[in-house]
Amino acid sequence: MQLPHLRVGILGATGAVGQKFVELLSTHPWFEITALAASERSAGRLYGDAVNWIGSTAIPDEIAGQEVVAARPDLNCDFVFSGLAATVAGDVEWKFAEAGYPVISNARNFRMHDDVPLLIPEINPDHSSLIERQSWQRGGFIVTNPNCSTIGLVCALRPLVDAFGVRDVQVTTMQALSGSGYPGVPSLDVLGNVVPFIRGEEEKMATEPLKLLGTLDDGRISPADITISAQCNRVPVLDGHLECVSVRFDQTVGPEAVRKAFLGFRSPIASYGLPSEPEALFCVYDDERFPQPRRHLEHHGGMAVAIGRIRSCEVLDVKFIVLVHNTVRGAAGGAVLNAELLVKQGYLAARSEHASSGVLAVI
Ligand code: NAP
């Protein structure tokens, strides 16, 4: 069978998320990087010179020598991934969609827009059909993935919502430094310290899950009826957001049933053969010291969600720990999986394949 082949541009290619895109896409079997875009500060320079590379592996040679261009909608590619700073993403992503580019975004700007899918392929793959409500011409559209802490929480809630019904959630996060981009939080603020505030984060964690776990009916999403209280903290960890979650269910449920729900989870897209989908969404630990960011982040290339310490909660019903790789599953890897799903569903194709009709190719 012939593999799909699509040319991709990366907007914000020099940032923390953009670098993760470069890492993941440089060996991707379906997608080839043909454009690297960033701000005017970086445009015109070779990628290897413009970037403050923070990855643990070297910049791929063929990428280091590519010229960075300005983020204008004249890129040589079939679609773009966006790792743009949220201060500019709204305007730039809009222009790309308007010019006919599909935009697969990490930024917060369009996540809660009624017509824009907020997508996690294993959780709500049907929500991609919101694309059909977008009225851009020549195949342009915008699809988003959630905030990097939201994604871990929502993955964990999906099997619990399906099996038992979830009423209330209390979550406290310990979020890694890479979650605030490069150069991020000043070292004097965070070394040997915890900062108990991340602007906008608690609001995102309280609202995005309701859209993600909502039901799609007649082209509209009815949000899930769950109350979420979030407290978000920045801690001196490089990668990996750890979340302490307590849940109240619609019925009497104990820790063993919750453990079985995680282990029994079956991905609705398992048969699609998407290259970035992990073999199992959850790694469930019985050792009470686990999961830990330094030790348990890289399972299935950082795309799995680690769960541990499942036990009774004295206030709600059951509590547990979630660990998610914020720049992989919570950002670039999540976006790449979204793009793979959209290829499979027929929403993404080489531009020449839908340019002739002037409309988006759909299933
Ligand atoms: P970052 O390290 O600050 O990178 C920002 C990128 O945006 C850089 O490539 C920068 O290019 C580019 N940029 C800034 N101003 C621009 C402009 N006027 N025109 C074009 N490009 C411009 O941020 P990040 O952590 O990678 O985050 C990127 C996005 O992903 C944000 O919206 C963030 O909220 C979201 N996100 C991040 C994470 C995470 O774990 N870090 C997780 C989920 C979502 P220059 O280098 O040229 O300035």
Residues whose N, C-alpha, C, O or C-beta is under 5 A from the ligand:
A	BS01	NAP	G12 A13 T14 G15 A16 V17 G18 A38 S39 R41 S42 A71 G83 L84 A85 A86 V88 N106 A107 R108 P146 N147 C148 S178 G179 S180 G181 Y182 N326 T327 G330 A331
